[in-house]
Amino acid sequence: MKEYEAVWEIFNLCPGNQMRDVFVEELKIEDLDAFIKEKFKDEDMSYEKTVQKDGTVIYDIMASQIRQRYSFTEI
């Protein structure tokens, strides 16, 4: 199991407001895809996964018509 710094961003739906909710935590996760699917299991959800050169894994998520992003950086 790997340990990650996870940053969860929830983007504001108002077009004129660029503020977002941001949550940061340290998590031990075995399977990132399974974590995302479990986290949003009760919502109509789709996501796009990107792995950056530095190993950071980013999930751009649309869940119940709300745009969100999870970024995982291995500690």
Kinemage of the C-alpha trace (Angstrom):
@kinemage 1
@onewidth
@group {chain A} dominant
@subgroup {mainchain}
@vectorlist {calphas} color= white
{ca met a 1} P 0.000 0.000 0.000
{ca lys a 2} L 1.336 3.431 -0.945
{ca glu a 3} L 0.977 6.683 0.962
{ca tyr a 4} L -0.158 9.790 -0.897
{ca glu a 5} L -0.791 13.442 -0.320
{ca ala a 6} L -4.273 13.817 -1.783
{ca val a 7} L -5.682 17.171 -2.890
{ca trp a 8} L -9.426 17.213 -3.606
{ca glu a 9} L -10.744 20.300 -5.400
{ca ile a 10} L -14.440 21.025 -5.910
{ca phe a 11} L -14.983 23.715 -8.528
{ca asn a 12} L -17.696 26.356 -8.086
{ca leu a 13} L -20.657 26.099 -10.474
{ca cys a 14} L -21.130 29.869 -10.731
{ca pro a 15} L -19.438 31.091 -13.934
{ca gly a 16} L -18.266 34.397 -12.411
{ca asn a 17} L -16.816 32.816 -9.270
{ca gln a 18} L -13.415 31.125 -9.656
{ca met a 19} L -13.165 30.068 -5.987
{ca arg a 20} L -13.104 26.379 -5.152
{ca asp a 21} L -13.172 24.171 -2.094
{ca val a 22} L -9.813 22.488 -1.517
{ca phe a 23} L -9.143 19.627 0.902
{ca val a 24} L -5.683 18.166 1.577
{ca glu a 25} L -4.999 14.921 3.424
{ca glu a 26} L -2.529 12.051 3.645
{ca leu a 27} L -3.978 8.662 2.660
{ca lys a 28} L -2.748 5.088 2.352
{ca ile a 29} L -4.280 3.641 -0.806
{ca glu a 30} L -3.668 0.396 -2.645
{ca asp a 31} L -5.611 1.145 -5.854
{ca leu a 32} L -6.307 4.750 -6.859
{ca asp a 33} L -8.931 3.826 -9.488
{ca ala a 34} L -10.844 1.757 -6.911
{ca phe a 35} L -10.610 4.625 -4.396
{ca ile a 36} L -12.145 7.113 -6.862
{ca lys a 37} L -14.917 4.695 -7.883
{ca glu a 38} L -15.768 3.987 -4.232
{ca lys a 39} L -15.654 7.675 -3.235
{ca phe a 40} L -18.240 8.604 -5.887
{ca lys a 41} L -20.158 5.303 -6.056
{ca asp a 42} L -23.567 6.850 -5.337
{ca glu a 43} L -23.208 9.589 -7.953
{ca asp a 44} L -23.467 9.759 -11.736
{ca met a 45} L -19.702 9.953 -12.294
{ca ser a 46} L -17.130 9.930 -15.071
{ca tyr a 47} L -13.440 10.715 -14.897
{ca glu a 48} L -10.283 11.218 -16.905
{ca lys a 49} L -6.984 10.048 -15.413
{ca thr a 50} L -3.615 11.698 -16.163
{ca val a 51} L -0.197 10.604 -14.903
{ca gln a 52} L 2.328 13.437 -14.937
{ca lys a 53} L 6.081 13.065 -15.494
{ca asp a 54} L 6.769 13.469 -11.761
{ca gly a 55} L 4.397 10.576 -10.951
{ca thr a 56} L 1.491 12.700 -9.732
{ca val a 57} L -1.816 11.089 -10.672
{ca ile a 58} L -4.667 13.493 -11.476
{ca tyr a 59} L -8.321 12.551 -11.831
{ca asp a 60} L -10.573 15.145 -13.479
{ca ile a 61} L -14.013 14.098 -12.305
{ca met a 62} L -17.555 15.030 -13.226
{ca ala a 63} L -19.845 13.786 -10.447
{ca ser a 64} L -23.517 14.701 -10.317
{ca gln a 65} L -22.785 17.596 -12.701
{ca ile a 66} L -20.101 19.061 -10.410
{ca arg a 67} L -16.530 19.336 -11.712
{ca gln a 68} L -13.942 18.052 -9.271
{ca arg a 69} L -10.284 17.074 -9.291
{ca tyr a 70} L -8.270 14.658 -7.167
{ca ser a 71} L -4.462 14.860 -7.297
{ca phe a 72} L -2.333 12.148 -5.689
{ca thr a 73} L 1.382 12.646 -5.039
{ca glu a 74} L 3.266 9.733 -3.522
{ca ile a 75} L 4.950 10.555 -0.211
